[in-house]
Structures are given as structure tokens and as C-alpha cells.
Amino acid sequence: MRTLRILILTLLVGSSAMAQTTSTFTATVNGKPFEAKGQRLKLPLPGTMRYLAIAGMNVNPDVQLWLRFFYLNDLKPGTYKILDESDRSVRETFNKNNVADGSNPVYALLDYTEETKGMGHAFQDGESREGTVTITKVTDTSIEGTFSGTLRGQTYKKRVMATLGGFGLRQNLEDKAITAAGGGMFVKGDPHDHSNTKKGDKTDDIVITNGTFNVVWGTDDKKKQ
């Protein structure tokens, strides 16, 4: 009986620990609910600027919602602006000559991409434009918070020769396999980097509301960063 109690207690503790480390990424996208497992991404970014990139990713069709934080010193709880990637204030904010001693500039990018035709032949994207993100808790191996924003609508279409010749088909399959395995699109530094595509028409804004994230990663993953 004692052995059985110990076994049950062990299972309960294990289940509780697993529940506490479940990563989630949710939002409402143009009125439609979005929910996916939260992931920390490893991006090949040059330079000395520090960053943390997280995302929710679903596969077949591919739907991804990214949040990327850029900062000079520490990432702390607080409310920060979501900006356009080409916003001039970004460069001004992170110009070290303009950073006062003790200041801690932080900005974020919010991006969305949705596969609208099979095997990545077309995408409906939302490019970061404006909004806010609130970090409620952050540690060396986890981050929690909420967000909302308005994104610039943009379509991407497969190039004609790539479609006729089947170029990029293997890459699309590999990307899907990596995403499904929980590895994230770590070989790419941008959610809008769609292989063998070109920009199509502009579309209506994409509105993101009720966004929440609770992403946990391991200490081994942190050491590899």
C-alpha cells in the first residue's frame, strides 16, 4: 500500500510539473481564434543587440504568429511598443550615442503569416506596424504576457518558374517538418522569408487582439543560444 501511495504521489507531482511547463500562444486574428504551442526561436541575427523571439506555429496549413523583442540591457516586466520594422525611431532609440546611462530601451515586432495555398504557393501575411506588448513575468527560461496590435496586410505568391518547375518543394517540406517537430523556423530570421515567392497585393490591415503568451524553454536550450 505504501509503495502504491508513493507511486501515485510521484505521478501527481510529475503531472503537475508538466502542466506548469506547458507553453501556449493564443490570440484573436481578425475575429478568428488562434491557438498554438509556444516556442522560443533561434534566429541567425548579427550584431550585438540582444533579442528574444517567440512564436506560436501550426502546420498544414502553416499559420504562425511571431513576437520578437530587441533590447540593449535587460528584458524586464513592463509594457513596450510594437513598432514597424522600418520605423526610424528604432534606429534612434538604439543608437548608443542617444542612450542615457541606466536606460533600458526595448521594442518589439509582431508578425503573422498564413499559408493560403498548399505547399507554400501563397501566403497572407501581416507585417509589424503598431501595438503594445506587456511582459508580466520573465526569467532566464520563460516569459509570460499579453499583446495586441495592427499589422499591415501583404500577400506573397510563388514565382511562376518555381511553380512550373517545382523548385522549393523539398525546402517547403523540410520547413514543415522542422516546424512540426517544435524546432521553429530557426533557419530563417524573418517570418516573411518565403522561399521562391514575390510580394503580391496589399490587403486590409490584420488586427490582433486578446493575445497571450506563456513560453518555457530548457536550460540546455539557453546555453546553446
RATA-V396083 format. One record per pair of residues at least 4 apart in sequence whose ideal C-beta (glycine too) atoms are under 7 Angstrom apart, sorted by the first residue. I is the first residue (numbers start at 1). GAP is how many residues later the second one is. D is the distance in whole Angstrom. If there is no record, write none. Layout:
# RATA-V396083
{{I GAP D} {I GAP D}}
This chain:
# RATA-V396083
{{1 4 7} {2 4 6} {3 4 6} {4 4 6} {5 4 6} {6 4 6} {7 4 6} {8 4 6} {9 4 6} {10 4 6} {11 4 6} {12 4 6} {13 4 6} {14 4 6} {15 4 6} {16 4 6} {17 4 7} {18 4 7} {21 195 5} {23 14 6} {23 15 4} {23 16 7} {23 191 6} {23 192 5} {23 193 5} {24 13 7} {24 14 5} {24 190 5} {25 11 5} {25 12 7} {25 13 4} {25 30 7} {25 31 3} {25 40 6} {25 188 5} {25 190 7} {26 8 6} {26 9 5} {26 186 5} {27 7 5} {27 38 6} {27 181 5} {27 183 6} {27 184 4} {28 4 7} {28 5 6} {28 6 7} {28 181 5} {28 182 5} {29 5 5} {29 83 6} {29 177 7} {29 179 6} {30 176 6} {30 177 6} {34 22 7} {34 29 7} {34 31 6} {36 20 3} {36 21 6} {36 22 5} {37 19 7} {38 16 6} {38 18 6} {38 175 6} {38 176 6} {38 177 4} {39 15 7} {39 16 6} {39 18 6} {39 143 6} {39 145 5} {39 176 7} {40 14 6} {40 175 6} {40 177 4} {40 181 7} {41 12 4} {41 13 7} {41 14 6} {41 143 4} {41 144 7} {41 145 6} {42 142 7} {42 144 4} {42 183 7} {43 10 5} {43 143 7} {43 146 5} {44 145 6} {45 6 6} {45 144 6} {49 21 6} {49 23 7} {49 45 7} {50 21 5} {50 22 7} {51 17 6} {51 18 6} {51 19 5} {52 17 5} {52 23 6} {52 91 7} {53 13 7} {53 15 4} {54 13 5} {54 89 7} {54 159 6} {54 161 5} {55 9 6} {55 10 6} {55 11 4} {55 12 7} {55 129 7} {56 9 5} {57 7 5} {57 122 5} {57 127 7} {58 5 5} {59 117 5} {59 120 5} {59 121 5} {60 116 7} {61 53 7} {61 54 4} {62 53 4} {62 114 7} {62 117 7} {63 51 5} {63 52 7} {64 49 5} {64 127 6} {65 47 5} {66 45 5} {66 125 5} {67 41 6} {67 43 6} {67 66 6} {67 80 6} {67 146 7} {68 40 6} {68 41 5} {69 6 6} {69 37 6} {69 39 5} {70 37 6} {71 4 5} {71 33 7} {71 34 7} {71 35 4} {72 22 7} {72 27 7} {72 32 7} {72 33 6} {73 31 5} {74 30 6} {75 31 7} {75 63 6} {76 28 7} {76 62 7} {77 58 5} {77 59 6} {77 60 6} {77 61 6} {78 57 6} {79 53 6} {79 55 5} {80 26 5} {80 27 6} {80 28 5} {80 52 7} {80 53 6} {81 26 6} {81 51 6} {82 26 5} {82 27 7} {82 28 5} {82 46 6} {82 48 6} {82 49 4} {82 50 6} {82 51 6} {82 67 5} {83 4 4} {83 6 7} {83 7 6} {83 24 5} {83 26 7} {83 45 7} {84 44 6} {84 45 5} {85 24 6} {85 43 6} {88 4 6} {89 4 6} {90 4 6} {90 17 6} {91 4 6} {92 6 6} {93 12 5} {93 14 7} {94 11 6} {99 4 5} {99 6 6} {108 25 5} {109 19 4} {110 18 5} {110 21 6} {110 37 6} {110 39 5} {110 41 7} {110 98 7} {111 15 7} {111 16 6} {111 17 5} {111 40 7} {111 80 5} {111 81 7} {112 13 6} {112 14 4} {112 39 6} {112 94 6} {112 96 7} {113 10 6} {113 12 5} {113 78 5} {113 79 6} {114 9 6} {114 10 5} {115 5 6} {115 8 6} {116 6 5} {116 7 6} {116 8 5} {117 4 4} {117 5 4} {119 50 6} {119 53 5} {120 52 4} {120 74 6} {121 37 4} {121 42 6} {122 33 7} {122 34 7} {122 35 5} {122 36 7} {123 32 7} {123 33 4} {123 71 6} {124 31 6} {124 79 7} {125 29 5} {125 31 6} {125 67 5} {126 25 3} {126 26 7} {126 27 6} {126 80 3} {127 24 6} {127 25 4} {127 27 6} {127 65 7} {128 23 6} {129 21 6} {129 22 6} {129 23 5} {130 19 6} {130 20 6} {131 16 7} {131 17 5} {131 18 2} {131 19 6} {132 15 7} {132 16 7} {133 12 6} {133 14 4} {134 11 5} {134 12 5} {135 8 6} {135 10 4} {136 8 5} {136 9 5} {137 7 4} {138 5 5} {140 82 6} {141 75 6} {141 76 6} {141 77 7} {141 78 6} {141 81 6} {142 73 7} {142 74 4} {143 70 7} {143 72 5} {144 69 7} {144 70 5} {145 68 6} {146 65 6} {146 66 5} {147 64 4} {148 60 6} {148 61 5} {148 63 6} {149 59 5} {150 55 5} {150 57 6} {151 54 6} {151 55 4} {151 57 7} {152 53 7} {153 49 6} {153 50 3} {153 51 5} {153 52 6} {153 53 5} {154 45 6} {154 48 6} {154 49 7} {155 45 4} {155 46 5} {155 48 6} {156 38 5} {156 41 4} {156 43 6} {156 44 6} {157 40 6} {157 41 6} {157 43 5} {158 4 5} {158 5 5} {158 38 6} {158 39 5} {159 4 7} {159 37 5} {159 38 6} {159 39 6} {160 4 6} {161 4 6} {162 5 4} {162 6 5} {162 34 4} {167 29 6} {168 4 6} {168 27 5} {168 28 4} {169 4 7} {170 4 6} {171 4 6} {171 24 5} {172 4 6} {172 23 7} {173 4 6} {174 4 6} {175 4 6} {175 10 6} {176 4 6} {177 4 6} {178 5 5} {178 7 7} {179 5 7} {179 6 6} {188 5 5} {217 4 5} {217 5 7} {219 4 7} {220 4 7}}
